[in-house]
Amino acid sequence: MIIVLLILATLVFAGTMIFSPAGRNRLIAIIISGLIIAASLIALVLNDNYHWGMHEVTRTQIQDLAPLKSKQVALRVQQLGTGSERVISYRVAAATKVSHTVTATTTTTKLTSGSPAQVQLKTTTWQFKNHLTHVLFSLGNTKTKIVQRQYLFTIPKTWQVMTIKQNKTD
């Protein structure tokens, strides 16, 4: 919506500068449309760079884990690239398919031993503060930007974690 406001104010500004005769009404229209253009641009920059009109919302989801193939193998860890990144494969007790952690710069994973076997997924996203900021800045995009995602795996001591090493071929 703010883009539409910016375009309309720009058209009014240009039309007034080109087609209006000199006078007080022209000056007022130029000042008002110029202020709307400046305010719209500043608001867009603040929203894009500093998430103006938004706040962080954290959602926590806890799911029980089931072994991948047998009681011995609880998780499968696969190193990526240089080894600082990894993907963890796990099975949620209620699901039939294997799940994987997301490999992004905003994702952290932590393995702890304890009981019961579960994964705690904390997802922090940017949400609009109110309906007005949603209308102004959403631009038709309904997806929320993820700030951070944390996986905390709690594994019983009887379960094992299998690490898969990649072969380096040069």
N, C-alpha and C positions, 0 to 999 in steps of 0.2 A: 504494500500500500504506500509505503514511503517513497518507493521508486515512482509510482504513478503521480504522487504529489510533487516530486522533484521535476518530472517531465512537464506537468501542467504549469508549474511555476516558471520553468524555463521558457515555455511557449508564450506565456503571458508577458514575461520580461522582454523577450525578443520582439514580440508583436507590438508591445507598447513603445519600445525604443524605435522601431521602424515606422509604424503607421500612425502613432498618435501625434497630434499637434502639440507644440510646446505649451506648457501651462502647469497649473497646480495639480490637476488630476493626473497628468502624466507622471509628475514627480512622485506623487503618493503611490501610484501603481508600481513604479520602478522600485521604490524603497521597499514596499511590502513584498513584492515578488522576489526581490534580491535577498531580503531577510529569510524568506521561506526556503530559497535555494541554499543559503548558507547553513541554516538550521538543519535542513535535511541531510546535507553532506556531512556535517559534524555528527549528527545522530547515527548515520550509517557507519562512519569510521569508528565511533565509540562502541557501537554494537559489535562490529566485526573484530576489533582489536581487544576490547576490554569487557565484552559480554554485557554491555549496558542494557538494562531492562531484563536481565536474566539472573537466576540464582542456581546454585548447585543442589541437586537432589540425589541422595544416596538410597539405593534399594538393596536390601540384603535378602538372599535366597539361600536356604539350607536344604540340601538333599542328601539322602542316605546313599552310600556307595555299595555296589555289589562287585565281587571279583570279576576280572576280565574273562579268564578262561578257567582257572581253578583257584582254590583257596590260597595257593602259593603266590600267584601273581595278582596284585591289587591294582597297580598302576603301571603304565608303560611310558617311559620318558625318552624322547628322541631329541638329541641335540641338533641345532640348526646352525649353519654358517660357521662362525668361529668358536661356537660353544657357549657364548654368553646368552643366546636365545634357545628356548626349548619349547617343545609341544608335549603336553601330558595327555595321554589317552586314559579315559576312565569310563566306568559304566555306572549309571544311576540305577538304583534298585528298582524303580518303577518303569524304567525304559528297557527296550530290547536292543537298541543300537548303542554303539560305543560313542561317547562324546569326546571332544578335543578342546583343549584350552585355546584361546585366541592368541596369535602371535602378533602383538602390536607394541609400540613403544609405551603405551599407556597401561600395559598389562603386567601385573606382578603375580608370581606364584610362590607359595610357601608350603612346605611339607612338614607336618608335625606328627608325632606318635601319640596315640591316645585311643579312647573308645568313646562313643561308637564311631564306626567308619562313616565319614561324611565329608561333603565338600560345601564350603561356605563361599558363595559368590557375592561379592559386593560390587555393585555397579554405580558409579557416580556420573550423572549426566547434567547438561545444562537445560533448564526449563525456563519458560517465560514467566515473569513475575505476575502478570495479570493479562486480561484479555486485550487491552489496548496495545501493549507491547507485542503480543502475539499477532495481532492484525497488522501492525506497522512493519514488523521485521521478519515475519515468517516467510514471505515471498512464495507461498504455496508449498513450502517444504515442511512436511510433517515429521521428518526424522529428527531425533534429538542427538546432539553431539556428545559423544562419550568423553568424559574427562579422564576417568580412571576405572580400571577393572581389576579386582583382586580375587585370586583364588586361594583359599586356605583349605588344604587337604589334611584331614585327621585320619591317620591309618593305624589300626591295631598292630602291636608288635609281632603278631603271628603272620601278618601279611608282608609280602615283599614288593619292592619296586624294581621293575626291570628297566635297565638303561640300554638303549640301542645306540651303538656307535656307528657313525657313517664311515665308510671306507674312503680314504683320501687317494684320489687318483690324479696324478699330474701328467 
